[in-house]
Amino acid sequence: MKILVASHSYIVDLNCEKLRALARLEPGIEVTVVVPRRWRPGGVQNKIIETPPRQEGSFRVVPISNFSQNNQGLLTFGLDIVALLRQFRPDIIQVEQGAKALGYAQLITLNKLLGLQAKNVFFTWWNLPYDVKFPISLLEGYNLHHTDGLISGNQDGVEVLRQHGYQGAVKVMPQLGVDEQRFCPRSQPELKQQLGIQPDEFVVGFVGRFVEEKGLLTLGKTLAGLQGLPWKWLLLGRGPLQSVLMDKAAEWGIKDQLVLVESVPHDEVPKYINVMDTLVLPSETTYEFKTLTAAGWKEQFGHVLIEAMASKVPVIGSDSGEIPYVIGEAGLVFPEKDVQALQNCLRQLIEQPELAQKLGDLGYEKAMSQYTNQALAKQQLEFYKQLLANG
């Protein structure tokens, strides 16, 4: 089976692990990853990245000349994509830029013009209802009409596209898996001591952006109500809400129990997760953000949850977006913004160590069976086989 995957996401080598695993699953599988030759990610990494080609057995990354260097919806490829498609002749073409992507329309059209007869697949994270107007409606209609299979990072994404008329095959799975070699249970007594955390203190952890929609103010209020119990709040990340959080922590009388760690290198994150007794993702759906076609945000997946689960750290999450599906029975879920319900979850884990251990074990089992790169590669291959069997 020859598989071609196109996305700007794979300019980061670490993001290729699932596709490497896919290439190794069975003899005869070849995976070619198409990435833009030049890309400007924006944010902290606001510089042009020029991706070198890579070849490892039946897995390779091929940079292709591109138009648009920082907008995934407008990303399209130069004429060298035609030569690659003619030479490789894939059975599956998967584009990971969403339903309204020009690059997906381009590859659908080339698939047809070159007579490749490959199955067209796309990946999306988008999980909120949206409206499309002309000419975007034509583009999305063309893409959905010619799609053989949809992979969505969340359940809501499938429902949204069903409302837009897509009736084909679907698979729900995240774009990237968790690396179980990096995220695994490892005691960190030295780091704990370095952070000023006592052995008897229960560590409530958060990893991510400090923004309102991540529910940090709700988590702070919750912890302020647990003053009779021995805990520390470990915050790992950065963001515009930081000064507000510090002010609020002082106002709530919990500033001394807050441990703030900024700018941790990516490969150091697993150590900090292993310091935590629970990781909380208290995300809150909001309708304040606006794009051309939609308004709002809700949690699309919550990748940090599966990193904690792989580390045997019990997880607590709000019911925003995909979080309840990711956690399932392997952790605790509370209604978003509900301080009392979150307090009850934390009390359970602090006062019942056996429950915390049980949930840590369940989370680990779920992460290993469903969310490692190897597990996701197997799910993706089964989906491809299903599409090819349908003729």
Secondary structure as UniProt FT lines:
FT   STRAND          2..6
FT   HELIX           8..11
FT   HELIX           13..16
FT   HELIX           17..24
FT   TURN            27..28
FT   STRAND          30..36
FT   STRAND          38..39
FT   TURN            43..44
FT   STRAND          49..50
FT   STRAND          54..56
FT   TURN            57..58
FT   STRAND          59..64
FT   STRAND          66..67
FT   TURN            72..74
FT   STRAND          76..77
FT   HELIX           80..88
FT   STRAND          92..95
FT   TURN            99..100
FT   HELIX           102..113
FT   TURN            114..115
FT   STRAND          119..124
FT   TURN            134..135
FT   HELIX           136..145
FT   STRAND          149..152
FT   HELIX           155..163
FT   TURN            164..165
FT   STRAND          169..172
FT   TURN            180..182
FT   HELIX           189..194
FT   TURN            195..196
FT   TURN            199..200
FT   STRAND          202..209
FT   HELIX           212..214
FT   HELIX           216..224
FT   TURN            225..228
FT   STRAND          231..238
FT   TURN            240..241
FT   HELIX           242..252
FT   HELIX           255..257
FT   STRAND          258..261
FT   HELIX           266..268
FT   HELIX           269..273
FT   TURN            274..275
FT   STRAND          278..281
FT   STRAND          286..290
FT   STRAND          295..297
FT   HELIX           303..310
FT   TURN            311..312
FT   STRAND          315..318
FT   TURN            321..322
FT   HELIX           323..327
FT   TURN            328..329
FT   STRAND          332..334
FT   TURN            336..337
FT   HELIX           339..351
FT   HELIX           353..366
FT   HELIX           367..371
FT   HELIX           373..389
//
